[in-house]
Each structure stands twice: as structure tokens, then as C-alpha cells.
Amino acid sequence: MNTNATNTESKLVAARQTPLRQRYLKEPEAAWIRDEARAVMGSSADPFHSEIEPANNAGKRWSLGIHQAVGGYHDAPNPGDLLAASLAACLHSTTRMIAQWLEIELADVEVIVGAECDARGTLMVDSSVPVGFQRMDCNVWLQIATRTDEKRLKALMVRSEACCVVMQTLRGGVDVKTLWHIEQETSHA
């Protein structure tokens, strides 16, 4: 094991985040970010398939399929899979960053997120069933590389959840606005 590389990696979070923390204390408006993605029809007129393109993905698109519970083929990641993946990715990264701040050496981290939805709501089968996921669960497996006291481990768990943007967004809800931009073909009568 290269000790210099390990020492550099263990200080990576502090090196990257300390200047940001200092800047955001002086310029709170600089802390505002915007993430973005778009979905497009792609090459298929089939409403059960489309493509998505995250803004920072160098123009590469990912295939998207719809869950079989609402008529799709479930042959590609569906929006629920992407929501679960978003939460898993955010909690995974946040846990690793918090561990570095707390000087807890992790050997491995795995996060698995499950989301459960009653499809009757979205298919308008039963108006008493809400549209959306009714339950989500996160399972986090940590392998700690060196003996760590319970107080720091508890701080890691609490702070990781508290600082996970996606988790806190889901738990607190967020105001979502929709703007529709409609173009119609003109008929040639």
C-alpha cells in the first residue's frame, strides 16, 4: 500500500470542501447549484421506452423503460429504479465524505435502496391510492478499516443522513413546478 497516496486520499474531502465552506460563509448566493436532466423520445415512438440525458453526461443518453406494473416491458431502468439509484448514490457518497471528516477509515461501503409503489394510483384504478412511492428503505453496509468508537460511528450515521441531499429532499418534500410549452402542427386546409 502506498502510504502517501492513502494520506492524500484521506485529506481529499477536506482539501476540496474547506475552500467551498469558506466561500459560502462569505457569499451564500454562491452555494446555489442547479442539476438538470432531460428525457427525449429517442428513436422509439413506443411510449414505454425513451432516453434520458443527465446534464453532466457529455451528451450521452441512457435508455429508459417503464415498469411492467404499468404496462411497460421493464427491460431497461425505469424512473423508480433511477430514483432509488439517486438516493443510493447520494447516501453512498455522503457517507464516504462524512467518514473522512470524522477520520473514520472505511474499507467498503454498499448502499441498496428499495422503493415500493401501489400501481393502482397511477393507473387510476382506485382513487384512494396515492400516486407515488409509499415506502422507501435504505440498507447501508459499512466495513470499518480500523477500530472506531461507538460515538463516532453514531455521528457518521446521523450526519450522513442529515447531509444527504436526495434523502432530505424526499423526506421533506419539495415544491415542483411544471411549465408546459406546446407547439401544434398547423393544418393545411
JOSUL-V271645 format. One record per residue. SS is DSSP state (@ for helix, = for strand, . for the rest). OMEGA is omega in radians with two decimals (NA if undefined). BURIAL is b if it has 9 or more other ideal C-beta (glycine too) atoms within 8 Angstrom, else e. Layout:
SS&OMEGA&BURIAL  SS&OMEGA&BURIAL
//
This chain:
.&3.10&e  .&-3.07&e  @&3.13&e  @&3.11&e  @&3.14&e  @&3.12&b  @&3.12&e  @&3.13&e  @&-3.10&e  @&3.13&b  .&-3.08&b  @&-3.10&b  @&3.13&b  @&-3.13&b  @&-3.11&e  @&-3.01&e  @&-3.11&b  @&3.10&e  @&3.11&e  @&3.11&e  @&-3.14&e  @&3.13&e  @&-3.08&b  @&3.03&b  @&-3.12&e  @&-3.07&e  .&-3.10&e  @&-3.12&e  @&3.14&e  @&-3.12&e  @&-3.13&e  .&3.09&e  .&3.05&e  .&3.01&e  .&-3.03&e  .&3.02&e  =&3.08&e  =&3.06&e  =&-3.14&e  =&-3.12&b  .&-3.07&e  .&-3.08&b  .&-3.05&e  .&3.02&e  .&3.12&e  .&-3.10&e  .&3.12&e  .&3.12&e  =&3.04&b  =&3.13&b  =&3.05&b  =&-3.13&b  =&3.04&b  =&-3.06&e  .&-3.07&e  .&-3.06&e  .&3.07&b  .&3.09&e  .&3.13&e  .&3.14&e  .&3.07&b  =&3.07&b  =&3.14&b  =&3.07&b  =&3.14&b  .&-3.08&b  .&3.13&b  @&3.14&e  @&3.09&e  @&3.02&b  .&-3.14&e  .&-3.10&b  .&-3.12&e  .&-3.12&b  .&3.08&e  .&3.09&e  .&3.12&b  .&-3.11&b  @&3.09&e  @&3.07&b  @&-3.12&e  @&3.08&b  @&3.11&b  @&3.12&b  @&3.12&b  @&3.12&b  @&3.13&b  @&-3.12&b  @&-3.10&b  @&-3.13&b  @&3.12&b  @&-3.12&b  @&-3.13&e  @&3.13&b  @&3.14&b  @&3.12&b  @&3.13&b  @&3.12&b  @&3.10&b  @&3.10&b  @&-3.12&b  .&-3.13&b  .&3.04&e  .&-3.11&b  .&-3.14&b  =&3.04&b  =&-3.13&e  =&3.07&e  =&3.03&b  =&3.11&e  =&3.06&b  =&-3.12&e  =&3.04&b  =&3.13&e  =&-3.11&b  =&-3.09&e  =&3.02&b  .&-3.02&e  .&-3.14&b  .&3.13&e  .&-3.09&b  .&3.09&e  .&3.11&e  .&3.11&e  .&-3.08&e  .&-3.06&e  .&3.11&e  .&3.13&e  .&-3.13&b  .&3.03&e  .&3.13&e  .&3.10&e  =&3.14&b  =&-3.13&e  =&2.98&e  =&3.07&b  =&3.11&e  =&3.02&b  =&-3.09&e  =&3.07&b  =&3.12&e  =&2.93&b  =&-3.11&e  =&-3.05&b  .&-3.12&e  .&-3.12&e  .&-3.10&e  .&-3.10&e  .&-3.07&e  @&-3.12&e  @&3.12&e  @&3.10&b  @&3.10&b  @&3.10&e  @&3.11&b  @&-3.12&b  @&-3.10&e  @&-3.10&e  @&3.12&b  @&3.10&b  @&-3.09&b  @&-3.08&e  @&-3.13&b  .&-3.05&b  @&-3.09&e  @&3.13&b  @&-3.11&b  @&3.07&b  @&3.14&b  @&-3.12&b  @&-3.07&e  @&-3.04&e  .&-3.13&e  .&3.10&e  .&-3.14&e  .&3.10&e  .&3.12&e  .&3.03&e  .&3.13&e  .&3.09&e  .&-2.99&e  .&3.02&e  .&3.10&e  .&3.04&e  .&3.09&e  .&-3.14&e  .&3.11&e  .&-3.09&e  .&NA&e
//
